[in-house]
Amino acid sequence: MRFPRIALFLFALTMLIVLPTACSSGAPASLGDVPVFAGAEPADASANYITDAMVTSIEQSIAKQNLASEVSLYRLPEGTQWDAVKQFYTTEISEGWEPVPELTQEAGVINIIGWQRGSGASEQILIAGQAEDPTSGETFLLLGLFSE
């Protein structure tokens, strides 16, 4: 299992949220503003051990930081590859968002890419991640938006 990489990701996410940086500003985004990958269907995190562990870890880490968070989970169409998901979000998430290389994790089972916008008390972090359940072969999309 690759749960230690999730812990590393959460640490990096926490550090990026806490450390203010200068980025473009604008009205705060909501997860409803983020497009969903074509063919993705809403999914329940508790129905799968990989997604349950991933979502629970993220939510617990964010709660300890007293941050606002929105997390959505989707089941991706069979055969969806990370490169397609990454390209979709790299293209769609642009105006006002800056890529955060420290949030990028490409580990096979769990892949994540992230962006940030704003600064100080108005900073937001957005992640798009893909997780694959090696047992069932199902692939999931996780979208998370975190705000101070």
C-alpha positions in Angstrom: 0.0 0.0 0.0 1.1 3.5 -0.6 -0.5 5.3 2.3 2.8 6.8 3.4 2.8 8.9 0.2 -0.7 10.1 1.2 0.8 11.3 4.4 3.6 13.1 2.5 1.0 14.7 0.2 -1.0 15.9 3.2 2.1 17.4 4.8 2.9 19.3 1.6 -0.7 20.4 1.3 -0.7 21.7 4.9 2.6 23.6 4.4 1.3 25.2 1.2 -1.9 26.3 2.9 -0.2 27.7 5.9 2.6 29.6 4.1 1.2 32.7 2.3 2.3 33.2 -1.2 1.6 35.9 -3.8 -0.7 34.6 -6.5 -3.5 36.1 -8.6 -6.6 36.9 -6.7 -10.3 36.8 -7.4 -13.6 35.8 -5.8 -13.2 32.6 -3.8 -13.9 29.5 -5.9 -16.2 26.6 -4.9 -15.9 23.0 -5.9 -19.0 23.6 -8.0 -16.8 25.9 -10.2 -14.5 23.0 -11.1 -15.4 20.9 -14.1 -15.8 17.2 -13.8 -14.0 14.8 -16.1 -16.2 13.5 -18.9 -18.1 10.4 -18.0 -17.2 10.5 -14.3 -20.1 9.5 -12.0 -20.5 10.5 -8.3 -19.2 7.9 -5.9 -19.4 7.1 -2.2 -16.0 7.1 -0.6 -17.0 4.5 2.1 -17.8 1.9 -0.6 -14.1 1.3 -1.4 -11.2 0.9 1.1 -8.7 3.0 -1.0 -11.0 5.9 -1.4 -12.3 5.7 2.1 -8.8 5.9 3.5 -7.8 8.7 1.1 -10.8 10.9 1.8 -10.7 10.2 5.6 -7.0 11.1 5.8 -7.5 14.3 3.9 -10.6 15.4 5.9 -8.9 14.6 9.2 -5.8 16.5 8.3 -7.8 19.6 7.1 -10.0 19.5 10.2 -6.9 19.8 12.4 -5.8 22.9 10.5 -9.2 24.5 11.0 -9.6 25.0 7.3 -12.7 24.9 5.1 -12.7 22.0 2.7 -14.9 20.5 0.0 -14.1 17.0 -1.3 -15.9 15.2 -4.1 -15.4 11.7 -5.3 -16.3 10.3 -8.7 -16.0 6.8 -10.4 -14.1 7.2 -13.7 -15.1 5.4 -16.8 -13.3 2.1 -17.3 -9.9 2.5 -19.0 -9.4 6.1 -18.1 -5.7 6.9 -17.9 -4.0 9.4 -15.5 -2.5 11.2 -18.5 -6.0 12.0 -19.8 -7.2 13.2 -16.4 -4.1 15.3 -15.9 -4.3 16.9 -19.3 -8.0 17.7 -18.8 -7.4 19.5 -15.5 -4.2 21.2 -16.7 -6.2 22.7 -19.6 -9.4 23.5 -17.6 -7.8 24.9 -14.5 -6.0 28.0 -15.6 -7.3 31.5 -15.0 -6.2 32.7 -11.6 -4.7 29.3 -10.5 -1.0 28.6 -10.4 0.3 25.0 -10.6 2.0 23.8 -7.4 4.7 21.2 -8.4 5.0 20.1 -4.7 1.5 18.8 -4.8 2.2 16.6 -7.9 2.4 13.0 -7.0 2.5 10.3 -9.7 2.8 7.0 -8.0 0.6 4.7 -10.2 -2.0 3.7 -7.6 -2.6 7.3 -6.5 -1.8 10.3 -8.7 -2.4 14.0 -7.7 -1.9 17.4 -9.3 -2.6 20.7 -7.5 -3.0 24.4 -7.9 -3.3 27.5 -5.6 -4.6 31.0 -5.8 -4.9 34.0 -3.6 -2.7 34.7 -0.6 -2.9 34.9 3.1 -6.4 34.6 4.5 -7.9 34.2 1.0 -5.5 31.4 -0.2 -7.1 28.4 -1.8 -5.6 25.0 -2.8 -7.3 22.8 -5.4 -6.3 19.2 -6.1 -7.4 16.7 -8.7 -6.4 13.1 -7.9 -6.9 9.7 -9.4 -6.8 6.6 -7.3 -7.0 3.0 -8.6 -8.2 0.1 -6.6 -5.9 -2.7 -7.6 -8.3 -5.4 -6.4 -11.4 -4.3 -8.3 -9.7 -2.3 -11.0 -12.0 0.6 -10.4 -10.5 4.1 -10.9 -11.7 7.1 -9.0 -11.4 10.9 -9.3 -11.0 13.0 -6.2 -11.5 16.8 -6.3 -10.6 18.8 -3.2 -10.8 22.5 -2.5 -9.2 23.8 0.7 -9.5 27.4 2.0 -8.3 29.4 5.0 
